[in-house]
Amino acid sequence: MINVAILSAIRRWHFRDGASIREIARRSGLSRNTVRKYLQSKVVEPQYPARDSVGKLSPFEPKLRQWLSTEHKKTKKLRRNLRSMYRDLVALGFTGSYDRVCAFARQWKDSEQFKAQTSGKGCFIPLRFACGEAFQFDWSEDFARIAGKQVKLQIAQFKLAHSRAFVLRAYYQQKHEMLFDAHWHAFQIFGGIPKR
């Protein structure tokens, strides 16, 4: 009898990975004749149909979905919690567990958040700037070895919005004097002052 799991692995190694019969025999611990027999066999991996069973919550899903959507619109203090919804479902004849109700509520919440979000759906606003219109400034920290000692430096970073040209200038501290000096040097290098 052919083991379906081994057959699947042998076919994958041979047809997808391009391994030789000798290599497959070495990997699997089977003889080359057995590997050859498995490759020549017409047995395919069985496909099982997806289970289509009705759960205990299925008849109550529309009601629970309605409750969740109405409660979601209320303020937090006025909302019913899942425990009270579970008690109401039990009063209606639900025989399932509280955990199943919680799992359904989690799935419902995730689907509602996915419907509400726009970031994952390819919506974006392109930022376009004219030459000299805008720049960005920020401080960052980095370490450097100066005279054999590791020193923490404050890096002033400037970037023009249109050309993405940038200037970096390092200081020991972030003080107003360093801020003004960094801006003065950046504007000298850029050849002017951006509008914003």
C-alpha positions as CSV (number, residue, x, y, z in Angstrom):
1,M,0.0,0.0,0.0
2,I,1.3,3.4,-0.9
3,N,1.6,6.0,1.9
4,V,0.0,9.2,0.5
5,A,2.2,11.5,2.6
6,I,5.4,9.9,1.4
7,L,4.1,9.9,-2.2
8,S,3.3,13.6,-1.9
9,A,6.8,14.4,-0.6
10,I,8.5,12.3,-3.3
11,R,6.5,13.9,-6.1
12,R,7.2,17.4,-4.7
13,W,11.0,16.7,-4.5
14,H,11.1,15.2,-8.0
15,F,8.8,17.4,-10.0
16,R,9.0,20.8,-8.2
17,D,12.5,20.7,-6.8
18,G,14.0,18.6,-9.6
19,A,15.7,16.1,-7.3
20,S,17.0,12.9,-8.8
21,I,15.7,9.4,-7.8
22,R,19.0,8.7,-5.9
23,E,18.7,12.0,-4.0
24,I,15.1,11.3,-3.1
25,A,16.1,7.8,-1.9
26,R,18.8,9.3,0.3
27,R,16.4,11.9,1.8
28,S,13.5,9.4,2.4
29,G,15.4,6.3,3.4
30,L,13.6,4.3,0.7
31,S,15.2,2.2,-2.0
32,R,15.5,3.7,-5.5
33,N,13.1,1.0,-6.8
34,T,10.5,2.1,-4.3
35,V,11.0,5.7,-5.2
36,R,10.7,4.8,-8.9
37,K,7.5,2.8,-8.2
38,Y,6.0,5.8,-6.3
39,L,6.8,8.2,-9.2
40,Q,5.2,5.8,-11.8
41,S,2.1,5.1,-9.8
42,K,-1.2,6.8,-10.8
43,V,-2.4,7.2,-7.2
44,V,-3.0,10.9,-6.4
45,E,-3.5,12.5,-3.1
46,P,-7.1,12.3,-2.0
47,Q,-9.2,15.5,-2.0
48,Y,-11.7,15.7,0.8
49,P,-14.7,18.0,0.4
50,A,-15.0,20.9,2.8
51,R,-17.2,20.2,5.7
52,D,-20.5,22.0,5.5
53,S,-21.9,21.5,8.9
54,V,-24.4,23.7,10.7
55,G,-23.1,25.0,14.0
56,K,-25.2,25.6,17.1
57,L,-24.8,29.4,16.6
58,S,-25.9,29.4,12.9
59,P,-29.6,29.9,13.5
60,F,-28.8,32.8,15.9
61,E,-26.2,34.6,13.8
62,P,-28.5,37.1,12.2
63,K,-29.9,38.1,15.6
64,L,-26.4,38.3,17.2
65,R,-25.1,40.3,14.2
66,Q,-28.0,42.8,14.6
67,W,-27.3,43.1,18.3
68,L,-23.6,43.7,17.7
69,S,-24.2,46.4,15.1
70,T,-26.8,48.3,17.3
71,E,-24.6,48.0,20.4
72,H,-21.5,49.2,18.4
73,K,-23.2,52.5,17.7
74,K,-23.8,53.2,21.4
75,T,-21.4,54.8,23.8
76,K,-19.3,52.4,25.9
77,K,-21.3,53.0,29.1
78,L,-24.6,52.2,27.4
79,R,-23.4,49.1,25.5
80,R,-24.4,45.6,26.5
81,N,-21.5,43.3,27.0
82,L,-21.1,39.9,25.3
83,R,-22.1,38.1,28.5
84,S,-25.5,39.7,28.5
85,M,-25.9,38.9,24.8
86,Y,-25.0,35.3,25.5
87,R,-27.7,35.2,28.3
88,D,-30.3,36.6,25.9
89,L,-29.3,33.9,23.3
90,V,-29.6,31.2,25.9
91,A,-33.1,32.5,26.7
92,L,-33.9,32.2,23.0
93,G,-32.9,28.6,22.9
94,F,-29.1,28.7,22.1
95,T,-27.3,25.7,23.6
96,G,-23.7,26.5,22.6
97,S,-20.9,27.9,24.6
98,Y,-20.0,31.5,25.6
99,D,-16.6,31.1,23.9
100,R,-18.3,30.5,20.5
101,V,-20.3,33.8,20.9
102,C,-17.0,35.6,21.7
103,A,-15.3,34.1,18.7
104,F,-18.2,35.2,16.5
105,A,-18.1,38.7,17.9
106,R,-14.3,38.9,17.3
107,Q,-14.8,37.9,13.6
108,W,-17.6,40.4,13.3
109,K,-15.5,43.2,14.8
110,D,-12.5,42.3,12.5
111,S,-14.8,42.4,9.4
112,E,-16.3,45.7,10.4
113,Q,-12.8,47.2,10.9
114,F,-11.7,45.9,7.5
115,K,-14.8,47.5,5.9
116,A,-14.1,50.8,7.6
117,Q,-10.4,51.0,6.8
118,T,-9.2,52.7,3.6
119,S,-5.4,52.2,4.0
120,G,-5.4,48.6,2.9
121,K,-7.5,49.2,-0.2
122,G,-5.0,51.2,-2.3
123,C,-6.3,54.7,-1.5
124,F,-3.6,57.2,-1.2
125,I,-3.0,60.9,-1.8
126,P,0.2,61.7,-3.7
127,L,2.2,64.5,-2.3
128,R,3.6,66.8,-4.9
129,F,5.7,69.9,-4.2
130,A,7.1,72.6,-6.4
131,C,10.8,73.4,-6.3
132,G,11.7,75.3,-3.2
133,E,8.2,75.0,-1.8
134,A,8.8,73.0,1.3
135,F,11.4,71.1,3.4
136,Q,11.3,68.8,6.4
137,F,13.5,69.0,9.5
138,D,14.0,66.6,12.4
139,W,16.5,65.6,15.0
140,S,17.9,62.1,15.4
141,E,20.5,60.4,17.6
142,D,23.5,58.4,16.5
143,F,26.8,57.3,18.1
144,A,30.3,57.9,16.7
145,R,33.8,57.1,17.9
146,I,35.7,60.4,18.4
147,A,39.2,60.2,19.8
148,G,38.7,56.6,20.9
149,K,35.6,57.4,22.9
150,Q,32.0,56.5,21.9
151,V,30.0,59.7,21.8
152,K,26.2,60.3,21.4
153,L,25.6,62.8,18.7
154,Q,22.4,64.8,17.8
155,I,21.9,64.8,14.0
156,A,20.0,67.7,12.4
157,Q,18.3,66.3,9.3
158,F,17.0,68.5,6.4
159,K,15.2,67.2,3.3
160,L,13.7,69.1,0.4
161,A,10.2,67.9,-0.4
162,H,10.5,68.2,-4.2
163,S,14.0,66.8,-5.0
164,R,14.5,64.8,-1.8
165,A,18.0,66.3,-1.5
166,F,19.1,66.2,2.1
167,V,21.7,67.7,4.5
168,L,22.9,66.1,7.8
169,R,24.8,68.0,10.4
170,A,26.0,66.6,13.8
171,Y,26.1,68.3,17.1
172,Y,26.8,67.3,20.7
173,Q,23.5,68.8,22.1
174,Q,20.1,70.0,20.9
175,K,20.1,73.7,21.8
176,H,18.7,76.7,20.1
177,E,22.1,77.8,19.0
178,M,22.6,74.4,17.3
179,L,19.2,74.6,15.7
180,F,19.8,78.0,14.2
181,D,23.3,77.0,13.1
182,A,22.0,73.8,11.4
183,H,19.3,75.8,9.6
184,W,21.8,78.5,8.5
185,H,24.2,75.8,7.1
186,A,21.4,73.9,5.4
187,F,20.0,77.0,3.6
188,Q,23.5,77.9,2.5
189,I,23.9,74.4,1.0
190,F,20.4,74.4,-0.6
191,G,21.1,77.9,-2.0
192,G,18.0,79.6,-0.5
193,I,15.2,79.3,2.0
194,P,12.1,77.2,1.1
195,K,8.7,78.8,1.3
196,R,7.5,76.5,4.1
